[in-house]
């Protein structure tokens, strides 16, 4: 079970790195906002692993939820206003 959380975190990190690297090359703002979303997703996935496996007695759910909200808000901002 812990391997699933690690793989999910690694895939999110890879997506973030690839999107931000593509943004550095072509300067499309949607790539930037998507890369930031996946960076937030990476952090949330790492916190899920911490919350459920490493320190199960500490509730990190509110922190995870807050980071998810900020990451999703950044992506929505980029989708709406990023390409204008």
Phi and psi restraints in degrees (value plus and minus 20) as a CYANA .aco file:
   2 UNK   PHI     -82.4   -42.4
   2 UNK   PSI     -47.3    -7.3
   3 UNK   PHI     -83.0   -43.0
   3 UNK   PSI     -53.5   -13.5
   4 UNK   PHI     -82.7   -42.7
   4 UNK   PSI     -63.6   -23.6
   5 UNK   PHI     -85.3   -45.3
   5 UNK   PSI     -58.9   -18.9
   6 UNK   PHI     -87.6   -47.6
   6 UNK   PSI     -63.5   -23.5
   7 UNK   PHI     -84.2   -44.2
   7 UNK   PSI     -63.0   -23.0
   8 UNK   PHI     -82.4   -42.4
   8 UNK   PSI     -61.2   -21.2
   9 UNK   PHI     -84.9   -44.9
   9 UNK   PSI     -63.0   -23.0
  10 UNK   PHI     -84.8   -44.8
  10 UNK   PSI     -59.8   -19.8
  11 UNK   PHI     -87.3   -47.3
  11 UNK   PSI     -60.8   -20.8
  12 UNK   PHI     -82.9   -42.9
  12 UNK   PSI     -61.0   -21.0
  13 UNK   PHI     -83.9   -43.9
  13 UNK   PSI     -62.8   -22.8
  14 UNK   PHI     -82.0   -42.0
  14 UNK   PSI     -64.6   -24.6
  15 UNK   PHI     -79.7   -39.7
  15 UNK   PSI     -64.6   -24.6
  16 UNK   PHI     -80.8   -40.8
  16 UNK   PSI     -67.1   -27.1
  17 UNK   PHI     -82.7   -42.7
  17 UNK   PSI     -64.8   -24.8
  18 UNK   PHI     -85.4   -45.4
  18 UNK   PSI     -61.3   -21.3
  19 UNK   PHI     -87.0   -47.0
  19 UNK   PSI     -63.0   -23.0
  20 UNK   PHI     -90.1   -50.1
  20 UNK   PSI     -53.1   -13.1
  21 UNK   PHI     -87.9   -47.9
  21 UNK   PSI     -59.5   -19.5
  22 UNK   PHI     -85.3   -45.3
  22 UNK   PSI     -58.3   -18.3
  23 UNK   PHI     -81.8   -41.8
  23 UNK   PSI     -59.7   -19.7
  24 UNK   PHI     -83.4   -43.4
  24 UNK   PSI     -47.2    -7.2
  25 UNK   PHI    -106.8   -66.8
  25 UNK   PSI     -63.5   -23.5
  26 UNK   PHI    -130.1   -90.1
  26 UNK   PSI     -31.0     9.0
  27 UNK   PHI      37.4    77.4
  27 UNK   PSI      18.8    58.8
  28 UNK   PHI    -110.9   -70.9
  28 UNK   PSI     103.3   143.3
  29 UNK   PHI     -84.6   -44.6
  29 UNK   PSI     -48.7    -8.7
  30 UNK   PHI     -82.9   -42.9
  30 UNK   PSI     -54.7   -14.7
  31 UNK   PHI     -83.4   -43.4
  31 UNK   PSI     -59.2   -19.2
  32 UNK   PHI     -82.7   -42.7
  32 UNK   PSI     -69.6   -29.6
  33 UNK   PHI     -86.6   -46.6
  33 UNK   PSI     -56.4   -16.4
  34 UNK   PHI     -87.3   -47.3
  34 UNK   PSI     -59.0   -19.0
  35 UNK   PHI     -83.1   -43.1
  35 UNK   PSI     -60.3   -20.3
  36 UNK   PHI     -85.8   -45.8
  36 UNK   PSI     -58.1   -18.1
  37 UNK   PHI     -79.7   -39.7
  37 UNK   PSI     -66.6   -26.6
  38 UNK   PHI     -90.0   -50.0
  38 UNK   PSI     -47.6    -7.6
  39 UNK   PHI     -84.8   -44.8
  39 UNK   PSI     -62.9   -22.9
  40 UNK   PHI     -84.2   -44.2
  40 UNK   PSI     -59.1   -19.1
  41 UNK   PHI     -83.7   -43.7
  41 UNK   PSI     -57.5   -17.5
  42 UNK   PHI     -81.6   -41.6
  42 UNK   PSI     -64.8   -24.8
  43 UNK   PHI     -83.4   -43.4
  43 UNK   PSI     -62.7   -22.7
  44 UNK   PHI     -83.0   -43.0
  44 UNK   PSI     -63.2   -23.2
  45 UNK   PHI     -85.1   -45.1
  45 UNK   PSI     -57.7   -17.7
  46 UNK   PHI     -85.4   -45.4
  46 UNK   PSI     -57.8   -17.8
  47 UNK   PHI     -89.5   -49.5
  47 UNK   PSI     -52.0   -12.0
  48 UNK   PHI     -81.7   -41.7
  48 UNK   PSI     -64.9   -24.9
  49 UNK   PHI     -80.5   -40.5
  49 UNK   PSI     -66.1   -26.1
  50 UNK   PHI     -81.6   -41.6
  50 UNK   PSI     -64.0   -24.0
  51 UNK   PHI     -86.6   -46.6
  51 UNK   PSI     -63.9   -23.9
  52 UNK   PHI    -111.8   -71.8
  52 UNK   PSI     -46.8    -6.8
  53 UNK   PHI    -130.6   -90.6
  53 UNK   PSI     -72.0   -32.0
  54 UNK   PHI     -97.2   -57.2
  54 UNK   PSI     -73.7   -33.7
  55 UNK   PHI    -147.0  -107.0
  55 UNK   PSI      54.0    94.0
  56 UNK   PHI     -88.2   -48.2
  56 UNK   PSI     -35.2     4.8
  57 UNK   PHI    -105.0   -65.0
  57 UNK   PSI     -28.0    12.0
  58 UNK   PHI    -126.8   -86.8
  58 UNK   PSI     107.6   147.6
  59 UNK   PHI    -107.4   -67.4
  59 UNK   PSI      89.5   129.5
  60 UNK   PHI    -120.5   -80.5
  60 UNK   PSI     -10.9    29.1
  61 UNK   PHI     -79.1   -39.1
  61 UNK   PSI     -66.6   -26.6
  62 UNK   PHI     -81.0   -41.0
  62 UNK   PSI     -57.5   -17.5
  63 UNK   PHI     -85.8   -45.8
  63 UNK   PSI     -64.7   -24.7
  64 UNK   PHI     -80.4   -40.4
  64 UNK   PSI     -62.7   -22.7
  65 UNK   PHI     -85.3   -45.3
  65 UNK   PSI     -61.6   -21.6
  66 UNK   PHI     -83.7   -43.7
  66 UNK   PSI     -63.8   -23.8
  67 UNK   PHI     -85.6   -45.6
  67 UNK   PSI     -59.3   -19.3
  68 UNK   PHI     -82.2   -42.2
  68 UNK   PSI     -60.6   -20.6
  69 UNK   PHI     -83.1   -43.1
  69 UNK   PSI     -65.5   -25.5
  70 UNK   PHI     -84.2   -44.2
  70 UNK   PSI     -63.5   -23.5
  71 UNK   PHI     -83.2   -43.2
  71 UNK   PSI     -65.1   -25.1
  72 UNK   PHI     -86.3   -46.3
  72 UNK   PSI     -57.6   -17.6
  73 UNK   PHI     -83.7   -43.7
  73 UNK   PSI     -58.7   -18.7
  74 UNK   PHI     -84.2   -44.2
  74 UNK   PSI     -60.9   -20.9
  75 UNK   PHI     -86.5   -46.5
  75 UNK   PSI     -63.2   -23.2
  76 UNK   PHI     -83.2   -43.2
  76 UNK   PSI     -62.5   -22.5
  77 UNK   PHI     -77.5   -37.5
  77 UNK   PSI     -66.0   -26.0
  78 UNK   PHI     -84.6   -44.6
  78 UNK   PSI     -56.6   -16.6
  79 UNK   PHI     -89.7   -49.7
  79 UNK   PSI     -57.1   -17.1
  80 UNK   PHI    -103.1   -63.1
  80 UNK   PSI     -70.5   -30.5
  81 UNK   PHI    -129.2   -89.2
  81 UNK   PSI     -25.5    14.5
  82 UNK   PHI     -89.4   -49.4
  82 UNK   PSI     -54.0   -14.0
  83 UNK   PHI    -119.8   -79.8
  83 UNK   PSI      -8.5    31.5
